[in-house]
Every structure is written in C-alpha cells, then in structure tokens.
C-alpha cells in the first residue's frame, strides 16, 4: 500500500494591521474618556478651592449703578455745652462759651445795665437790652452792612434776618460791629450789640464767636 502524504491544513493568516487598528482605537477612546473625566474632576476641585478661599467673590460681574451714595455726617451744635444767661427785666436770653467771662454793669448811657463778655482782658461784645436810638455822623468812619452769617447760613431771629453793620474808623484804625435786634412786641427800644476791635486785637475766631453768640438769642415769655 502506497503511503500518501498527509495534508496539514494551513493556518489562517493573522491580519495584524486590523488588530493594530482596533487596539489603537481602543486606546484613543480610553484616553478621551479619561481626559473628560479628569477635566470634570479638576473643574469641581478648582471650584471647591475658589469657594473655600474666596467665598465672597461674585460669580457674575455686578451691574454698574449710576446712583451716588450719600454719606450723612452728623452736625454737632457748638453751643450745646454753652452757658445760658437770662435777663431778669427783659424777655431775653442768650448762650455763651464758658471760656468767656460775663460781667454785668450799669449802662453809662441808659438807666439800665449791660452785659459784657470778655476773653481775658479783651471785650468780645456788649449786649444792651434797651437801646433808644443810634446814629453815625463821623466822616472818618466807613459803614458797610452785611448779613450775619453762621455756618454759611444767615441768622434768623423771630422770622427776621439779622444784619451786621461794620464801622471802620480810618483815622483811629478801629473796627466796631453793631447788631440791632427788634423786640417781637414792637417796643420803643431795641437790643444793640456792639463789638469793638482795633487792628491789632481783632481776629477771625473772635468775630465768629461774636456771630455765634448772637445766633443763640431767644425771646422768652
């Protein structure tokens, strides 16, 4: 019996190119999925850090407002701590700082008394509660009248705007301020408040104190 060769079946050829393509595709898909997941986790982690470190940081840009914020500064009345002087024979009172010395004395021109306020030896002002009349006839005196102002506002007493008259003596180099105030019951006399300075004694603080004291005048019942 003749021996016949045994035929061994041929193994199928492996398609390495297809396998490589499949493996590369799997790697690309896996890498993409990992990147997406990593990005989400990183974003959440950074978001948590921002919320913990900067809890008050706004997430959106606030709208710009055209409205202005007004800050109100409380105004302190300088006269609140001042002393109060009341006339006994006249329905009149006023306030003055305790740094000034108040003196009562008879009026050399009228049959009553006047009140003087002094800063040391310098007289700031005199309050005459009963002034019968006033007149100026000195040609050496320049006269000007201006509104009596305190804190940028004109002083109003009993609904009347108060004026201050300045008399400057060109020869003697002296300045006298005079304020006249009428009583609300229309008396035959008025209140006269003069203040006398020479060029060496007058200063801005004294003038402001003079004006502020007058602004505290009140009529009583």
C-alpha positions in Angstrom: 0.0 0.0 0.0 1.5 3.3 -1.1 1.9 5.8 1.5 0.2 9.1 0.7 1.4 12.4 2.1 -0.7 13.8 5.0 -2.0 17.2 4.1 -1.8 19.6 7.1 -4.4 22.3 7.0 -2.9 25.8 6.6 -3.4 28.1 9.5 -5.4 31.2 8.7 -3.2 34.3 8.3 -3.4 36.8 11.1 -4.4 40.3 9.9 -2.0 42.3 12.1 -3.0 45.6 10.5 -6.6 45.2 11.6 -5.6 44.2 15.1 -3.4 47.2 15.4 -6.1 49.5 14.2 -8.6 48.1 16.7 -6.1 48.4 19.6 -5.2 52.0 18.6 -8.9 52.9 18.5 -9.5 51.4 22.0 -6.5 53.4 23.3 -7.8 56.6 21.8 -11.3 56.1 23.2 -9.9 55.3 26.6 -7.7 58.3 26.6 -10.6 60.6 25.6 -12.8 59.2 28.3 -10.0 59.6 30.9 -9.4 63.2 29.8 -13.1 64.1 30.0 -13.4 62.6 33.5 -10.2 64.2 34.7 -11.4 67.6 33.4 -14.7 67.3 35.3 -13.0 66.3 38.5 -10.4 69.0 38.1 -13.1 71.6 37.5 -15.0 70.5 40.5 -11.8 70.6 42.6 -10.9 74.1 41.5 -14.4 75.2 42.0 -14.3 74.0 45.6 -11.0 75.7 46.2 -12.4 79.0 44.9 -15.5 78.7 47.1 -13.4 77.9 50.2 -10.7 80.6 49.7 -12.8 83.3 48.1 -16.3 82.7 49.5 -17.4 86.3 48.8 -16.1 86.5 45.2 -19.1 87.2 43.0 -19.6 84.7 40.2 -21.0 87.3 37.9 -20.0 90.9 37.1 -22.2 93.2 39.1 -24.2 95.8 37.2 -22.8 99.3 37.3 -25.1 101.7 39.1 -25.3 105.4 38.3 -26.7 106.2 41.8 -24.4 108.1 44.1 -24.1 107.1 47.7 -24.6 110.0 50.1 -22.8 109.8 53.5 -24.5 111.9 56.1 -22.2 113.4 58.6 -23.9 114.4 61.9 -23.7 118.1 62.6 -22.7 119.0 66.2 -24.0 122.2 67.6 -21.1 124.0 69.2 -23.5 125.9 71.5 -25.0 122.8 73.2 -22.5 122.9 76.0 -22.5 126.7 76.4 -23.9 128.6 79.4 -27.2 130.4 79.3 -27.8 133.9 80.6 -31.3 135.2 81.2 -32.1 138.8 81.8 -34.4 139.4 84.7 -36.1 142.6 83.5 -36.3 141.7 79.8 -37.7 138.7 78.0 -34.3 137.8 76.6 -31.7 135.1 76.9 -28.6 134.0 75.1 -25.8 131.4 75.3 -22.1 132.0 75.6 -19.0 129.7 75.9 -17.7 129.1 79.4 -14.2 130.3 78.2 -15.6 133.8 78.3 -16.1 136.0 81.4 -19.5 137.6 81.8 -19.8 140.9 83.6 -22.9 142.9 84.5 -22.5 146.6 84.9 -24.7 149.8 84.8 -25.1 151.3 81.4 -23.3 154.7 81.4 -25.7 155.9 78.7 -29.1 154.5 79.8 -30.9 153.9 83.0 -30.3 150.1 83.0 -27.4 147.7 82.8 -25.5 146.0 80.2 -23.8 142.6 79.9 -20.2 142.4 78.7 -18.4 139.3 77.6 -14.6 139.2 77.9 -11.8 137.0 76.6 -9.3 137.7 79.3 -8.9 141.5 79.2 -10.4 141.8 75.7 -14.1 142.6 75.5 -15.7 140.5 72.8 -19.1 142.2 72.9 -21.6 144.2 74.9 -25.3 143.4 75.0 -27.5 146.5 75.6 -31.1 145.2 76.1 -32.6 148.8 75.9 -31.1 151.0 73.2 -33.2 154.1 72.4 -31.5 155.2 69.2 -28.4 155.1 67.2 -26.7 157.4 64.6 -23.4 157.9 62.9 -22.1 161.3 61.8 -18.3 160.8 61.8 -16.9 161.4 58.2 -13.9 159.3 59.1 -16.0 156.2 59.5 -16.7 153.8 56.7 -20.1 152.0 57.1 -21.0 148.7 55.5 -23.8 146.3 56.3 -23.7 142.6 55.6 -25.9 139.6 56.6 -25.0 138.0 59.9 -23.8 134.5 58.8 -23.2 131.4 60.9 -22.0 128.1 59.3 -22.8 129.6 55.9 -26.5 130.5 56.8 -28.0 133.8 57.6 -29.1 134.1 61.2 -32.9 134.4 61.6 -34.4 135.5 64.9 -38.2 135.7 65.3 -38.6 135.3 61.5 -36.3 138.3 60.9 -33.0 138.2 59.0 -30.3 139.7 61.1 -27.8 142.2 59.7 -24.4 143.2 61.0 -23.1 146.7 60.4 -19.3 147.3 60.3 -17.9 150.8 61.2 -14.3 151.2 60.3 -12.5 154.4 61.6 -9.8 155.2 59.1 -8.1 157.6 61.4 -8.1 155.6 64.6 -7.7 152.2 62.8 -10.6 150.7 64.8 -13.5 148.5 63.8 -16.9 148.4 65.5 -19.5 145.8 64.7 -23.1 146.6 65.6 -26.1 144.4 65.5 -29.6 145.8 66.2 -32.5 143.4 67.0 -36.1 144.5 67.5 -38.3 143.0 70.2 -41.2 141.0 68.8 -43.7 143.1 70.8 -42.5 146.2 68.9 -41.1 148.1 71.9 -39.8 151.7 71.5 -36.3 150.5 72.1 -34.2 147.7 70.6 -31.3 145.5 71.5 -27.9 146.8 70.4 -24.9 144.5 70.4 -21.6 146.3 69.7 -18.2 144.8 69.5 -15.1 147.0 69.3 -11.7 146.0 68.0 -8.5 147.7 66.9 -6.4 146.4 64.1 -4.2 144.5 66.5 -6.8 142.8 68.6 -9.4 141.6 66.1 -9.1 138.1 64.8 -11.3 135.6 62.9 -12.1 133.5 65.9 -13.4 136.4 67.9 -15.6 137.5 65.0 -17.0 134.0 64.6 -17.7 133.8 68.4 -19.5 137.2 68.2 -21.7 136.0 65.4 -22.4 132.6 67.0 -23.4 134.2 70.4 -25.9 136.4 68.6 -27.4 133.4 66.8 -28.4 131.9 70.2 -30.5 134.9 71.3 -34.1 133.9 72.2 -37.1 135.9 73.4 -38.8 134.4 76.4 -42.3 134.9 77.7 
